[in-house]
Amino acid sequence: MSRRRIDLAAVSDPVIARADGTFLGLLALADTPRPAIRELFARLASLGIRRTVMLTGDNEQVAKAVAASVGITDVRAGLLPEDKLKVIDELMRDRQMVAMVGDGVNDAPALARASVGIAMGGIGSDAAMESADIVLMGDDLGALPYAIGLAQRARTVVIQNLVIATGVMLLQVTWVFAGQYTPLGALKLPVAVSGHEGSTVVVILNGLRLLRGRR
């Protein structure tokens, strides 16, 4: 029988195979990150995510091996649900805004406590999805940078629309008062109506820009 040396640092579930009283070997089961996960974290960093922390109930050796393969340096391992909750509280005191991504029952309390809880809908438990603020429909983490980018773009568009609407209203009010003392006073109603409807069209068109850049 050939022998092969196994690095148990990244093995989460070693299984011994035995048949008819004879030990046949050791099955090493390990979590393997998806190939594009390192690129995903790079994209998150480009969107302004300054710190990434891994929270897991696995043992520390396994957690650090997986984290090193994807470029995560801050690892908290061997955590129970209440431990994850404490870490979220700690991070919120330090960073104030914290997003938590999870899929299991053990993640539900931390998802509910975080500033933004994000559950994986494809493989997530019912408890995780009910506790989260956002549910990604599927088990592809690649949707996470898109969701964050879309939220940032939506915030920008909302601010722009508020500025447009407020600016038009102030201009109309100024026009109305100024029109009382000028020969243009008779035009104030048509101009006001045209300005109001025109700003509505501009706001709608500006909002439609969010349809661009679909995943």
C-alpha positions in Angstrom: 0.0 0.0 0.0 1.4 3.4 -0.9 1.7 6.0 1.7 1.1 9.7 1.2 1.9 12.5 3.7 -1.2 14.6 4.4 -1.0 18.2 5.6 -3.7 18.3 8.3 -3.5 22.0 8.8 -6.2 22.6 6.2 -8.2 19.5 7.0 -11.5 20.2 8.8 -12.8 16.6 9.0 -10.3 13.7 8.9 -12.1 10.4 8.5 -10.5 7.0 9.1 -11.6 4.2 6.7 -11.9 0.7 8.2 -13.2 -2.5 6.7 -13.4 -6.0 8.3 -11.2 -4.8 11.2 -8.5 -3.5 8.9 -7.7 0.2 8.7 -7.6 1.2 5.1 -6.5 4.7 5.3 -7.3 8.3 6.2 -9.7 10.5 4.2 -8.8 14.1 4.5 -11.8 16.4 3.9 -11.0 20.1 3.6 -12.8 23.3 2.6 -11.4 24.6 -0.7 -12.1 28.3 -1.6 -13.5 29.1 -5.0 -10.9 30.2 -7.6 -12.3 33.7 -7.9 -12.6 34.5 -4.2 -9.3 36.4 -4.0 -10.4 38.6 -6.9 -13.7 39.2 -5.1 -12.0 40.6 -2.0 -9.9 42.8 -4.3 -13.1 44.2 -5.8 -14.6 44.8 -2.4 -11.5 46.8 -1.4 -11.8 48.9 -4.5 -15.4 49.7 -3.4 -14.2 51.1 -0.1 -14.4 48.0 2.1 -11.4 48.7 4.4 -11.3 45.6 6.5 -12.3 42.0 6.1 -12.6 39.6 9.0 -13.4 35.9 8.9 -15.7 34.6 11.7 -15.9 30.8 11.8 -16.7 28.0 14.2 -13.9 25.8 12.7 -10.7 25.2 14.5 -8.0 27.8 14.2 -5.6 25.8 12.0 -8.2 25.2 9.4 -9.5 28.8 9.5 -6.0 30.3 9.1 -5.2 27.9 6.2 -8.3 28.9 4.3 -7.9 32.6 5.1 -4.3 32.6 3.9 -5.3 31.2 0.6 -7.8 34.0 -0.1 -5.8 36.9 1.4 -7.6 37.4 4.8 -5.3 38.2 7.7 -7.8 38.8 10.5 -9.3 35.4 11.5 -11.5 34.6 14.5 -11.9 30.9 14.8 -13.7 28.4 17.1 -16.6 30.9 17.6 -20.1 30.1 19.0 -23.1 32.2 18.0 -22.7 34.4 21.0 -18.9 34.8 20.3 -19.7 36.1 16.7 -22.2 38.5 18.3 -19.4 39.9 20.6 -17.0 40.3 17.6 -19.7 42.2 15.7 -20.2 44.5 18.7 -16.5 45.0 18.9 -16.1 45.9 15.3 -19.1 48.3 15.4 -17.5 50.2 18.3 -14.3 50.4 16.2 -15.7 51.0 12.7 -19.4 51.9 13.4 -20.6 50.5 10.0 -20.2 46.7 9.8 -21.6 44.3 7.2 -22.0 40.7 8.1 -22.3 37.9 5.4 -23.5 34.5 6.6 -25.6 31.5 5.7 -26.1 29.4 8.8 -28.2 29.3 11.9 -25.1 30.2 13.9 -24.8 33.4 11.9 -28.3 34.6 12.5 -27.7 36.7 15.7 -24.6 38.4 14.2 -26.6 39.1 11.0 -29.3 40.8 13.0 -26.8 42.8 15.1 -24.6 44.1 12.2 -25.3 47.4 10.5 -26.1 45.4 7.3 -26.8 41.7 7.4 -26.3 39.8 4.1 -27.5 36.2 3.8 -26.7 33.8 1.1 -30.1 32.7 -0.2 -29.1 29.7 -2.2 -27.5 27.8 0.7 -28.6 29.9 3.6 -30.8 28.7 6.5 -34.2 30.1 7.1 -33.0 31.7 10.3 -30.2 33.5 8.5 -32.4 34.8 5.7 -35.0 36.1 8.2 -32.4 37.9 10.3 -30.6 39.5 7.4 -31.4 42.9 5.8 -30.3 41.7 2.3 -30.6 38.2 0.8 -28.5 37.3 -2.2 -30.6 34.9 -4.3 -28.0 32.2 -4.9 -24.8 30.9 -3.4 -22.5 33.1 -5.6 -20.5 35.6 -3.5 -19.7 37.3 -6.8 -23.0 39.1 -6.4 -21.8 40.9 -3.3 -19.5 43.5 -5.0 -22.3 44.1 -7.5 -24.9 44.7 -4.7 -22.6 47.0 -2.8 -21.7 49.0 -6.0 -25.4 49.2 -6.9 -26.2 50.5 -3.4 -23.5 53.2 -3.7 -24.7 54.3 -7.1 -28.3 54.4 -5.8 -27.2 56.6 -2.9 -25.5 59.0 -5.4 -28.6 59.1 -7.6 -30.9 59.9 -4.7 -28.7 62.8 -3.6 -28.5 64.1 -7.1 -32.3 63.9 -7.4 -32.8 65.7 -4.1 -30.5 68.5 -5.3 -32.3 68.8 -8.6 -35.8 68.9 -7.0 -34.8 71.3 -4.3 -32.9 73.6 -6.8 -35.9 73.7 -9.1 -38.3 74.5 -6.2 -36.1 77.3 -4.9 -35.8 78.7 -8.4 -39.6 78.6 -8.9 -40.2 80.4 -5.5 -37.7 83.0 -6.4 -39.3 83.5 -9.8 -42.8 83.8 -8.3 -41.7 86.6 -5.9 -39.6 88.3 -8.5 -42.4 88.1 -11.0 -44.7 90.2 -8.8 -42.6 93.3 -9.4 -41.7 92.8 -13.1 -43.6 92.8 -16.4 -42.9 89.0 -16.5 -45.3 88.4 -13.7 -48.0 87.1 -16.1 -45.6 84.3 -17.1 -44.9 83.0 -13.7 -47.6 80.2 -13.7 -46.7 78.6 -17.1 -43.0 78.8 -16.2 -43.6 77.3 -12.8 -45.6 74.4 -14.2 -43.1 73.8 -17.0 -40.2 73.9 -14.5 -41.9 71.5 -12.2 -42.8 68.9 -14.9 -39.4 69.3 -16.5 -37.6 68.6 -13.2 -39.8 65.5 -12.7 -38.7 64.2 -16.1 -35.0 64.9 -15.3 -35.3 63.1 -12.0 -36.9 60.0 -13.7 -34.2 59.9 -16.4 -31.5 60.3 -13.8 -33.0 57.3 -11.8 -33.0 55.2 -14.9 -29.3 55.3 -15.0 -29.3 52.6 -12.4 -30.4 50.1 -15.0 -27.0 50.4 -16.6 -24.2 48.1 -15.6 -26.3 45.0 -14.9 -24.4 42.0 -13.7 
